[in-house]
């Protein structure tokens, strides 16, 4: 059981190409009380160059989890957030400041593990990675030079997380600090936040039902993308998710289609 919400925060570095950035990020994390590092297809994460910059934080580096893609990185978290140095067309008005993001993530970290994603040095997070993030954040840097070094960006967010945590830990707990979706209750079921894997499975189940009644792959992808964005804005809890499973199950049964087997790519035939 995590001793503080900071223990539930996973820093995810995607396709990092410079090993020294990995080491420096590990050092920034440890300095601010964070310890859970996840690396997506990193370049030489445990070599001499990474270790040199991790000075004093080799334990964080050595404990890092290495995965093949962002789905594996966020599979077990209840909320994923992404950082970006550039505006995103579909969600350009939804960018949070580092302070606002730290507040949101700490609220969710009280309920379960959360992930904060940083993209590769040259191009940042991919659209696929961004689309699985409930929150997006941007550092308002000078217009003369708008992007930070990866490890510097990790330090900015790690510092904000620690600052907000220390500020909040001195206050009495308030019910309003919980994420909005966790303020609802079911008369017969417990309420918890679903993991990203559970959500992906739900969308795939809906996609299978849509395919069975004639939706084309591109139409399914569009519908499920907008439904996902609705849930990213409003949130969803476990028993609400089961309503969608029930709907999809009844559609498949009604048209005589095979039961859903758990595929996670809802857009393909």
C-alpha positions in Angstrom: 0.0 0.0 0.0 1.6 3.4 -1.0 2.6 5.5 2.0 1.7 8.7 0.1 0.0 9.7 -3.2 3.5 10.4 -4.6 4.2 6.7 -4.5 1.3 6.1 -6.9 2.7 8.5 -9.6 4.5 6.8 -12.5 6.8 8.9 -14.7 6.7 7.4 -18.2 9.4 8.3 -20.7 8.6 7.3 -24.3 11.2 6.3 -26.8 14.0 8.3 -25.1 17.0 8.6 -27.5 19.5 10.2 -25.2 20.5 7.9 -22.2 21.7 10.9 -20.2 18.2 12.3 -20.2 17.0 9.0 -18.6 19.6 9.3 -15.8 18.9 13.0 -15.2 15.2 12.3 -15.1 15.7 9.6 -12.5 17.8 12.0 -10.4 15.1 14.7 -10.7 12.5 12.2 -9.6 14.3 11.0 -6.5 15.1 14.6 -5.5 11.3 15.3 -5.4 10.3 12.0 -3.8 9.2 10.1 -6.8 10.4 6.6 -7.5 8.4 4.9 -10.2 10.0 5.2 -13.6 8.6 3.5 -16.7 10.6 3.5 -20.0 9.0 2.8 -23.4 11.6 1.4 -25.9 14.5 3.5 -24.4 18.0 3.7 -25.9 20.6 2.2 -23.6 18.8 3.0 -20.3 21.2 1.3 -17.9 24.6 2.1 -19.5 27.3 4.4 -18.3 25.9 7.6 -19.7 22.6 7.1 -18.0 24.2 6.1 -14.7 26.5 9.1 -14.7 23.6 11.5 -14.7 21.5 9.5 -12.3 24.2 10.1 -9.6 22.6 9.2 -6.3 19.4 7.9 -7.9 20.8 4.7 -9.4 18.1 2.8 -7.4 15.3 4.6 -9.3 17.1 3.9 -12.6 17.7 0.2 -11.8 14.1 -0.3 -10.7 12.7 1.2 -13.9 10.2 -0.9 -15.8 10.9 -1.2 -19.5 7.9 -1.8 -21.9 7.3 -2.1 -25.6 4.5 0.5 -26.0 2.4 3.0 -24.2 -0.5 0.6 -23.8 1.8 -1.6 -21.6 3.1 1.4 -19.8 -0.4 2.6 -18.7 -2.2 -0.7 -18.6 -2.7 -0.7 -14.8 -3.2 3.0 -14.1 -6.5 4.7 -13.4 -5.5 8.0 -15.1 -2.9 8.9 -17.7 -1.7 12.5 -18.3 0.6 13.8 -21.1 2.9 16.7 -21.5 3.3 18.6 -24.8 5.3 21.5 -26.1 2.9 22.3 -28.8 -0.9 22.9 -29.1 -3.0 20.0 -30.0 -5.9 20.8 -32.4 -8.6 18.6 -31.0 -7.9 19.6 -27.3 -6.1 22.9 -27.7 -8.3 24.6 -25.0 -7.9 21.8 -22.5 -4.2 22.3 -21.6 -3.5 22.5 -17.9 -0.6 24.3 -16.2 1.9 22.1 -14.3 0.4 23.3 -11.1 -3.2 22.4 -12.2 -2.0 19.1 -13.5 -0.3 18.3 -10.2 -3.5 19.0 -8.3 -5.5 16.7 -10.6 -3.0 13.9 -10.5 -2.7 13.9 -6.7 -6.4 13.7 -6.4 -6.5 10.6 -8.6 -3.3 9.1 -7.0 -5.3 8.9 -3.8 -7.5 6.3 -5.6 -4.9 4.4 -7.6 -1.8 4.5 -9.7 -1.5 7.4 -12.3 0.9 8.0 -15.1 2.6 11.2 -16.4 3.9 10.7 -19.9 6.8 12.5 -21.6 7.5 12.0 -25.3 10.7 11.5 -27.2 13.1 14.4 -27.3 12.6 15.5 -30.9 8.8 15.1 -31.6 7.2 14.6 -28.2 4.2 12.2 -27.6 2.5 10.6 -30.6 -1.2 11.2 -31.3 -1.9 7.6 -30.2 -0.3 8.3 -26.8 -2.0 11.7 -26.4 -5.4 10.1 -27.2 -5.1 7.9 -24.1 -4.3 10.8 -21.8 -7.2 12.3 -19.8 -5.2 15.4 -19.1 -2.7 17.4 -21.2 -0.3 19.9 -19.8 2.1 22.5 -21.3 4.8 24.6 -19.7 4.3 28.2 -20.8 7.9 28.8 -21.9 9.3 31.9 -23.6 8.2 32.4 -27.2 11.9 32.8 -28.1 12.5 29.1 -27.2 9.4 27.1 -26.4 10.8 23.6 -25.5 12.7 22.3 -22.5 15.2 19.5 -22.3 13.4 16.3 -21.4 15.0 16.0 -18.0 14.3 19.6 -17.2 10.6 19.1 -18.0 10.5 16.1 -15.7 12.0 18.3 -12.9 9.4 21.0 -13.4 6.5 18.6 -13.1 8.2 16.6 -10.3 8.7 19.8 -8.3 5.1 20.9 -8.8 3.9 17.5 -7.7 6.0 17.7 -4.5 5.1 21.3 -3.8 1.3 20.7 -4.2 1.6 17.5 -2.1 3.4 19.2 0.7 0.9 22.1 0.6 -2.1 19.7 0.7 -0.6 17.4 3.4 -0.8 20.3 5.8 -4.5 20.7 5.4 -7.4 18.6 6.8 -8.9 16.2 4.3 -11.9 17.4 2.4 -14.5 15.3 0.5 -14.3 17.7 -2.4 -10.7 16.8 -3.0 -11.8 13.4 -4.6 -12.1 13.2 -8.4 -15.7 14.2 -9.4 -16.6 10.8 -10.8 -15.7 9.3 -7.4 -18.4 11.4 -5.7 -21.1 9.1 -7.0 -22.2 5.8 -5.4 -24.0 2.7 -6.5 -26.6 1.3 -4.1 -25.3 -2.3 -4.4 -21.7 -2.0 -5.8 -18.5 -0.5 -4.7 -17.1 2.4 -6.7 -13.6 2.6 -8.0 -11.7 4.0 -11.0 -11.2 1.5 -13.8 -7.7 0.8 -15.1 -6.7 1.9 -18.7 -6.7 -1.8 -19.7 -10.3 -2.2 -18.5 -11.3 0.9 -20.4 -9.6 -0.3 -23.6 -11.4 -3.6 -23.2 -14.7 -1.8 -22.9 -14.1 0.2 -26.1 -13.1 -2.9 -27.9 -16.3 -4.7 -26.8 -18.3 -1.7 -28.1 -16.3 -1.8 -31.3 -17.1 -5.5 -31.7 -20.8 -4.8 -31.3 -20.7 -1.9 -33.8 -19.0 -4.1 -36.3 -21.6 -6.8 -35.9 -24.4 -4.3 -36.9 -22.5 -3.0 -39.9 -20.4 0.0 -38.8 -17.4 0.4 -41.1 -13.9 0.5 -39.4 -13.4 4.3 -39.9 -16.9 5.0 -38.5 -16.2 2.9 -35.5 -12.9 4.6 -34.8 -14.5 8.0 -35.1 -17.4 7.1 -32.7 -15.1 5.5 -30.2 -12.6 8.4 -30.3 -15.4 10.9 -29.4 -16.8 8.6 -26.7 -13.3 8.3 -25.2 -12.9 12.0 -25.2 -16.3 12.3 -23.4 -15.1 10.0 -20.7 -11.7 11.8 -20.5 -13.6 15.0 -19.7 -16.2 13.6 -17.4 -14.6 10.5 -15.9 -16.1 7.0 -15.6 -16.2 4.5 -12.7 -16.3 0.7 -12.8 -20.0 0.1 -12.6 -20.8 2.7 -15.2 -18.3 0.9 -17.5 -20.3 -2.3 -17.0 -23.4 -0.6 -18.5 -21.5 -0.4 -21.8 -20.4 -4.0 -21.6 -24.1 -5.0 -21.0 -25.2 -3.0 -24.0 -22.5 -4.5 -26.3 -23.2 -8.0 -25.0 -27.0 -7.7 -25.8 -26.3 -6.3 -29.3 -24.0 -9.2 -30.1 -26.5 -11.7 -28.8 -29.4 -10.1 -30.7 -27.7 -10.3 -34.1 -26.3 -13.8 -33.4 -22.7 -12.8 -33.4 -20.1 -14.7 -31.3 -19.5 -13.4 -27.8 -16.7 -10.9 -27.3 -13.3 -12.6 -26.7 -11.3 -9.6 -25.4 -9.6 -8.2 -28.4 -8.3 -4.7 -27.7 -8.2 -3.1 -31.2 -11.7 -1.8 -31.7 -11.1 -0.2 -35.1 -10.1 -3.2 -37.2 -12.1 -6.0 -38.7 
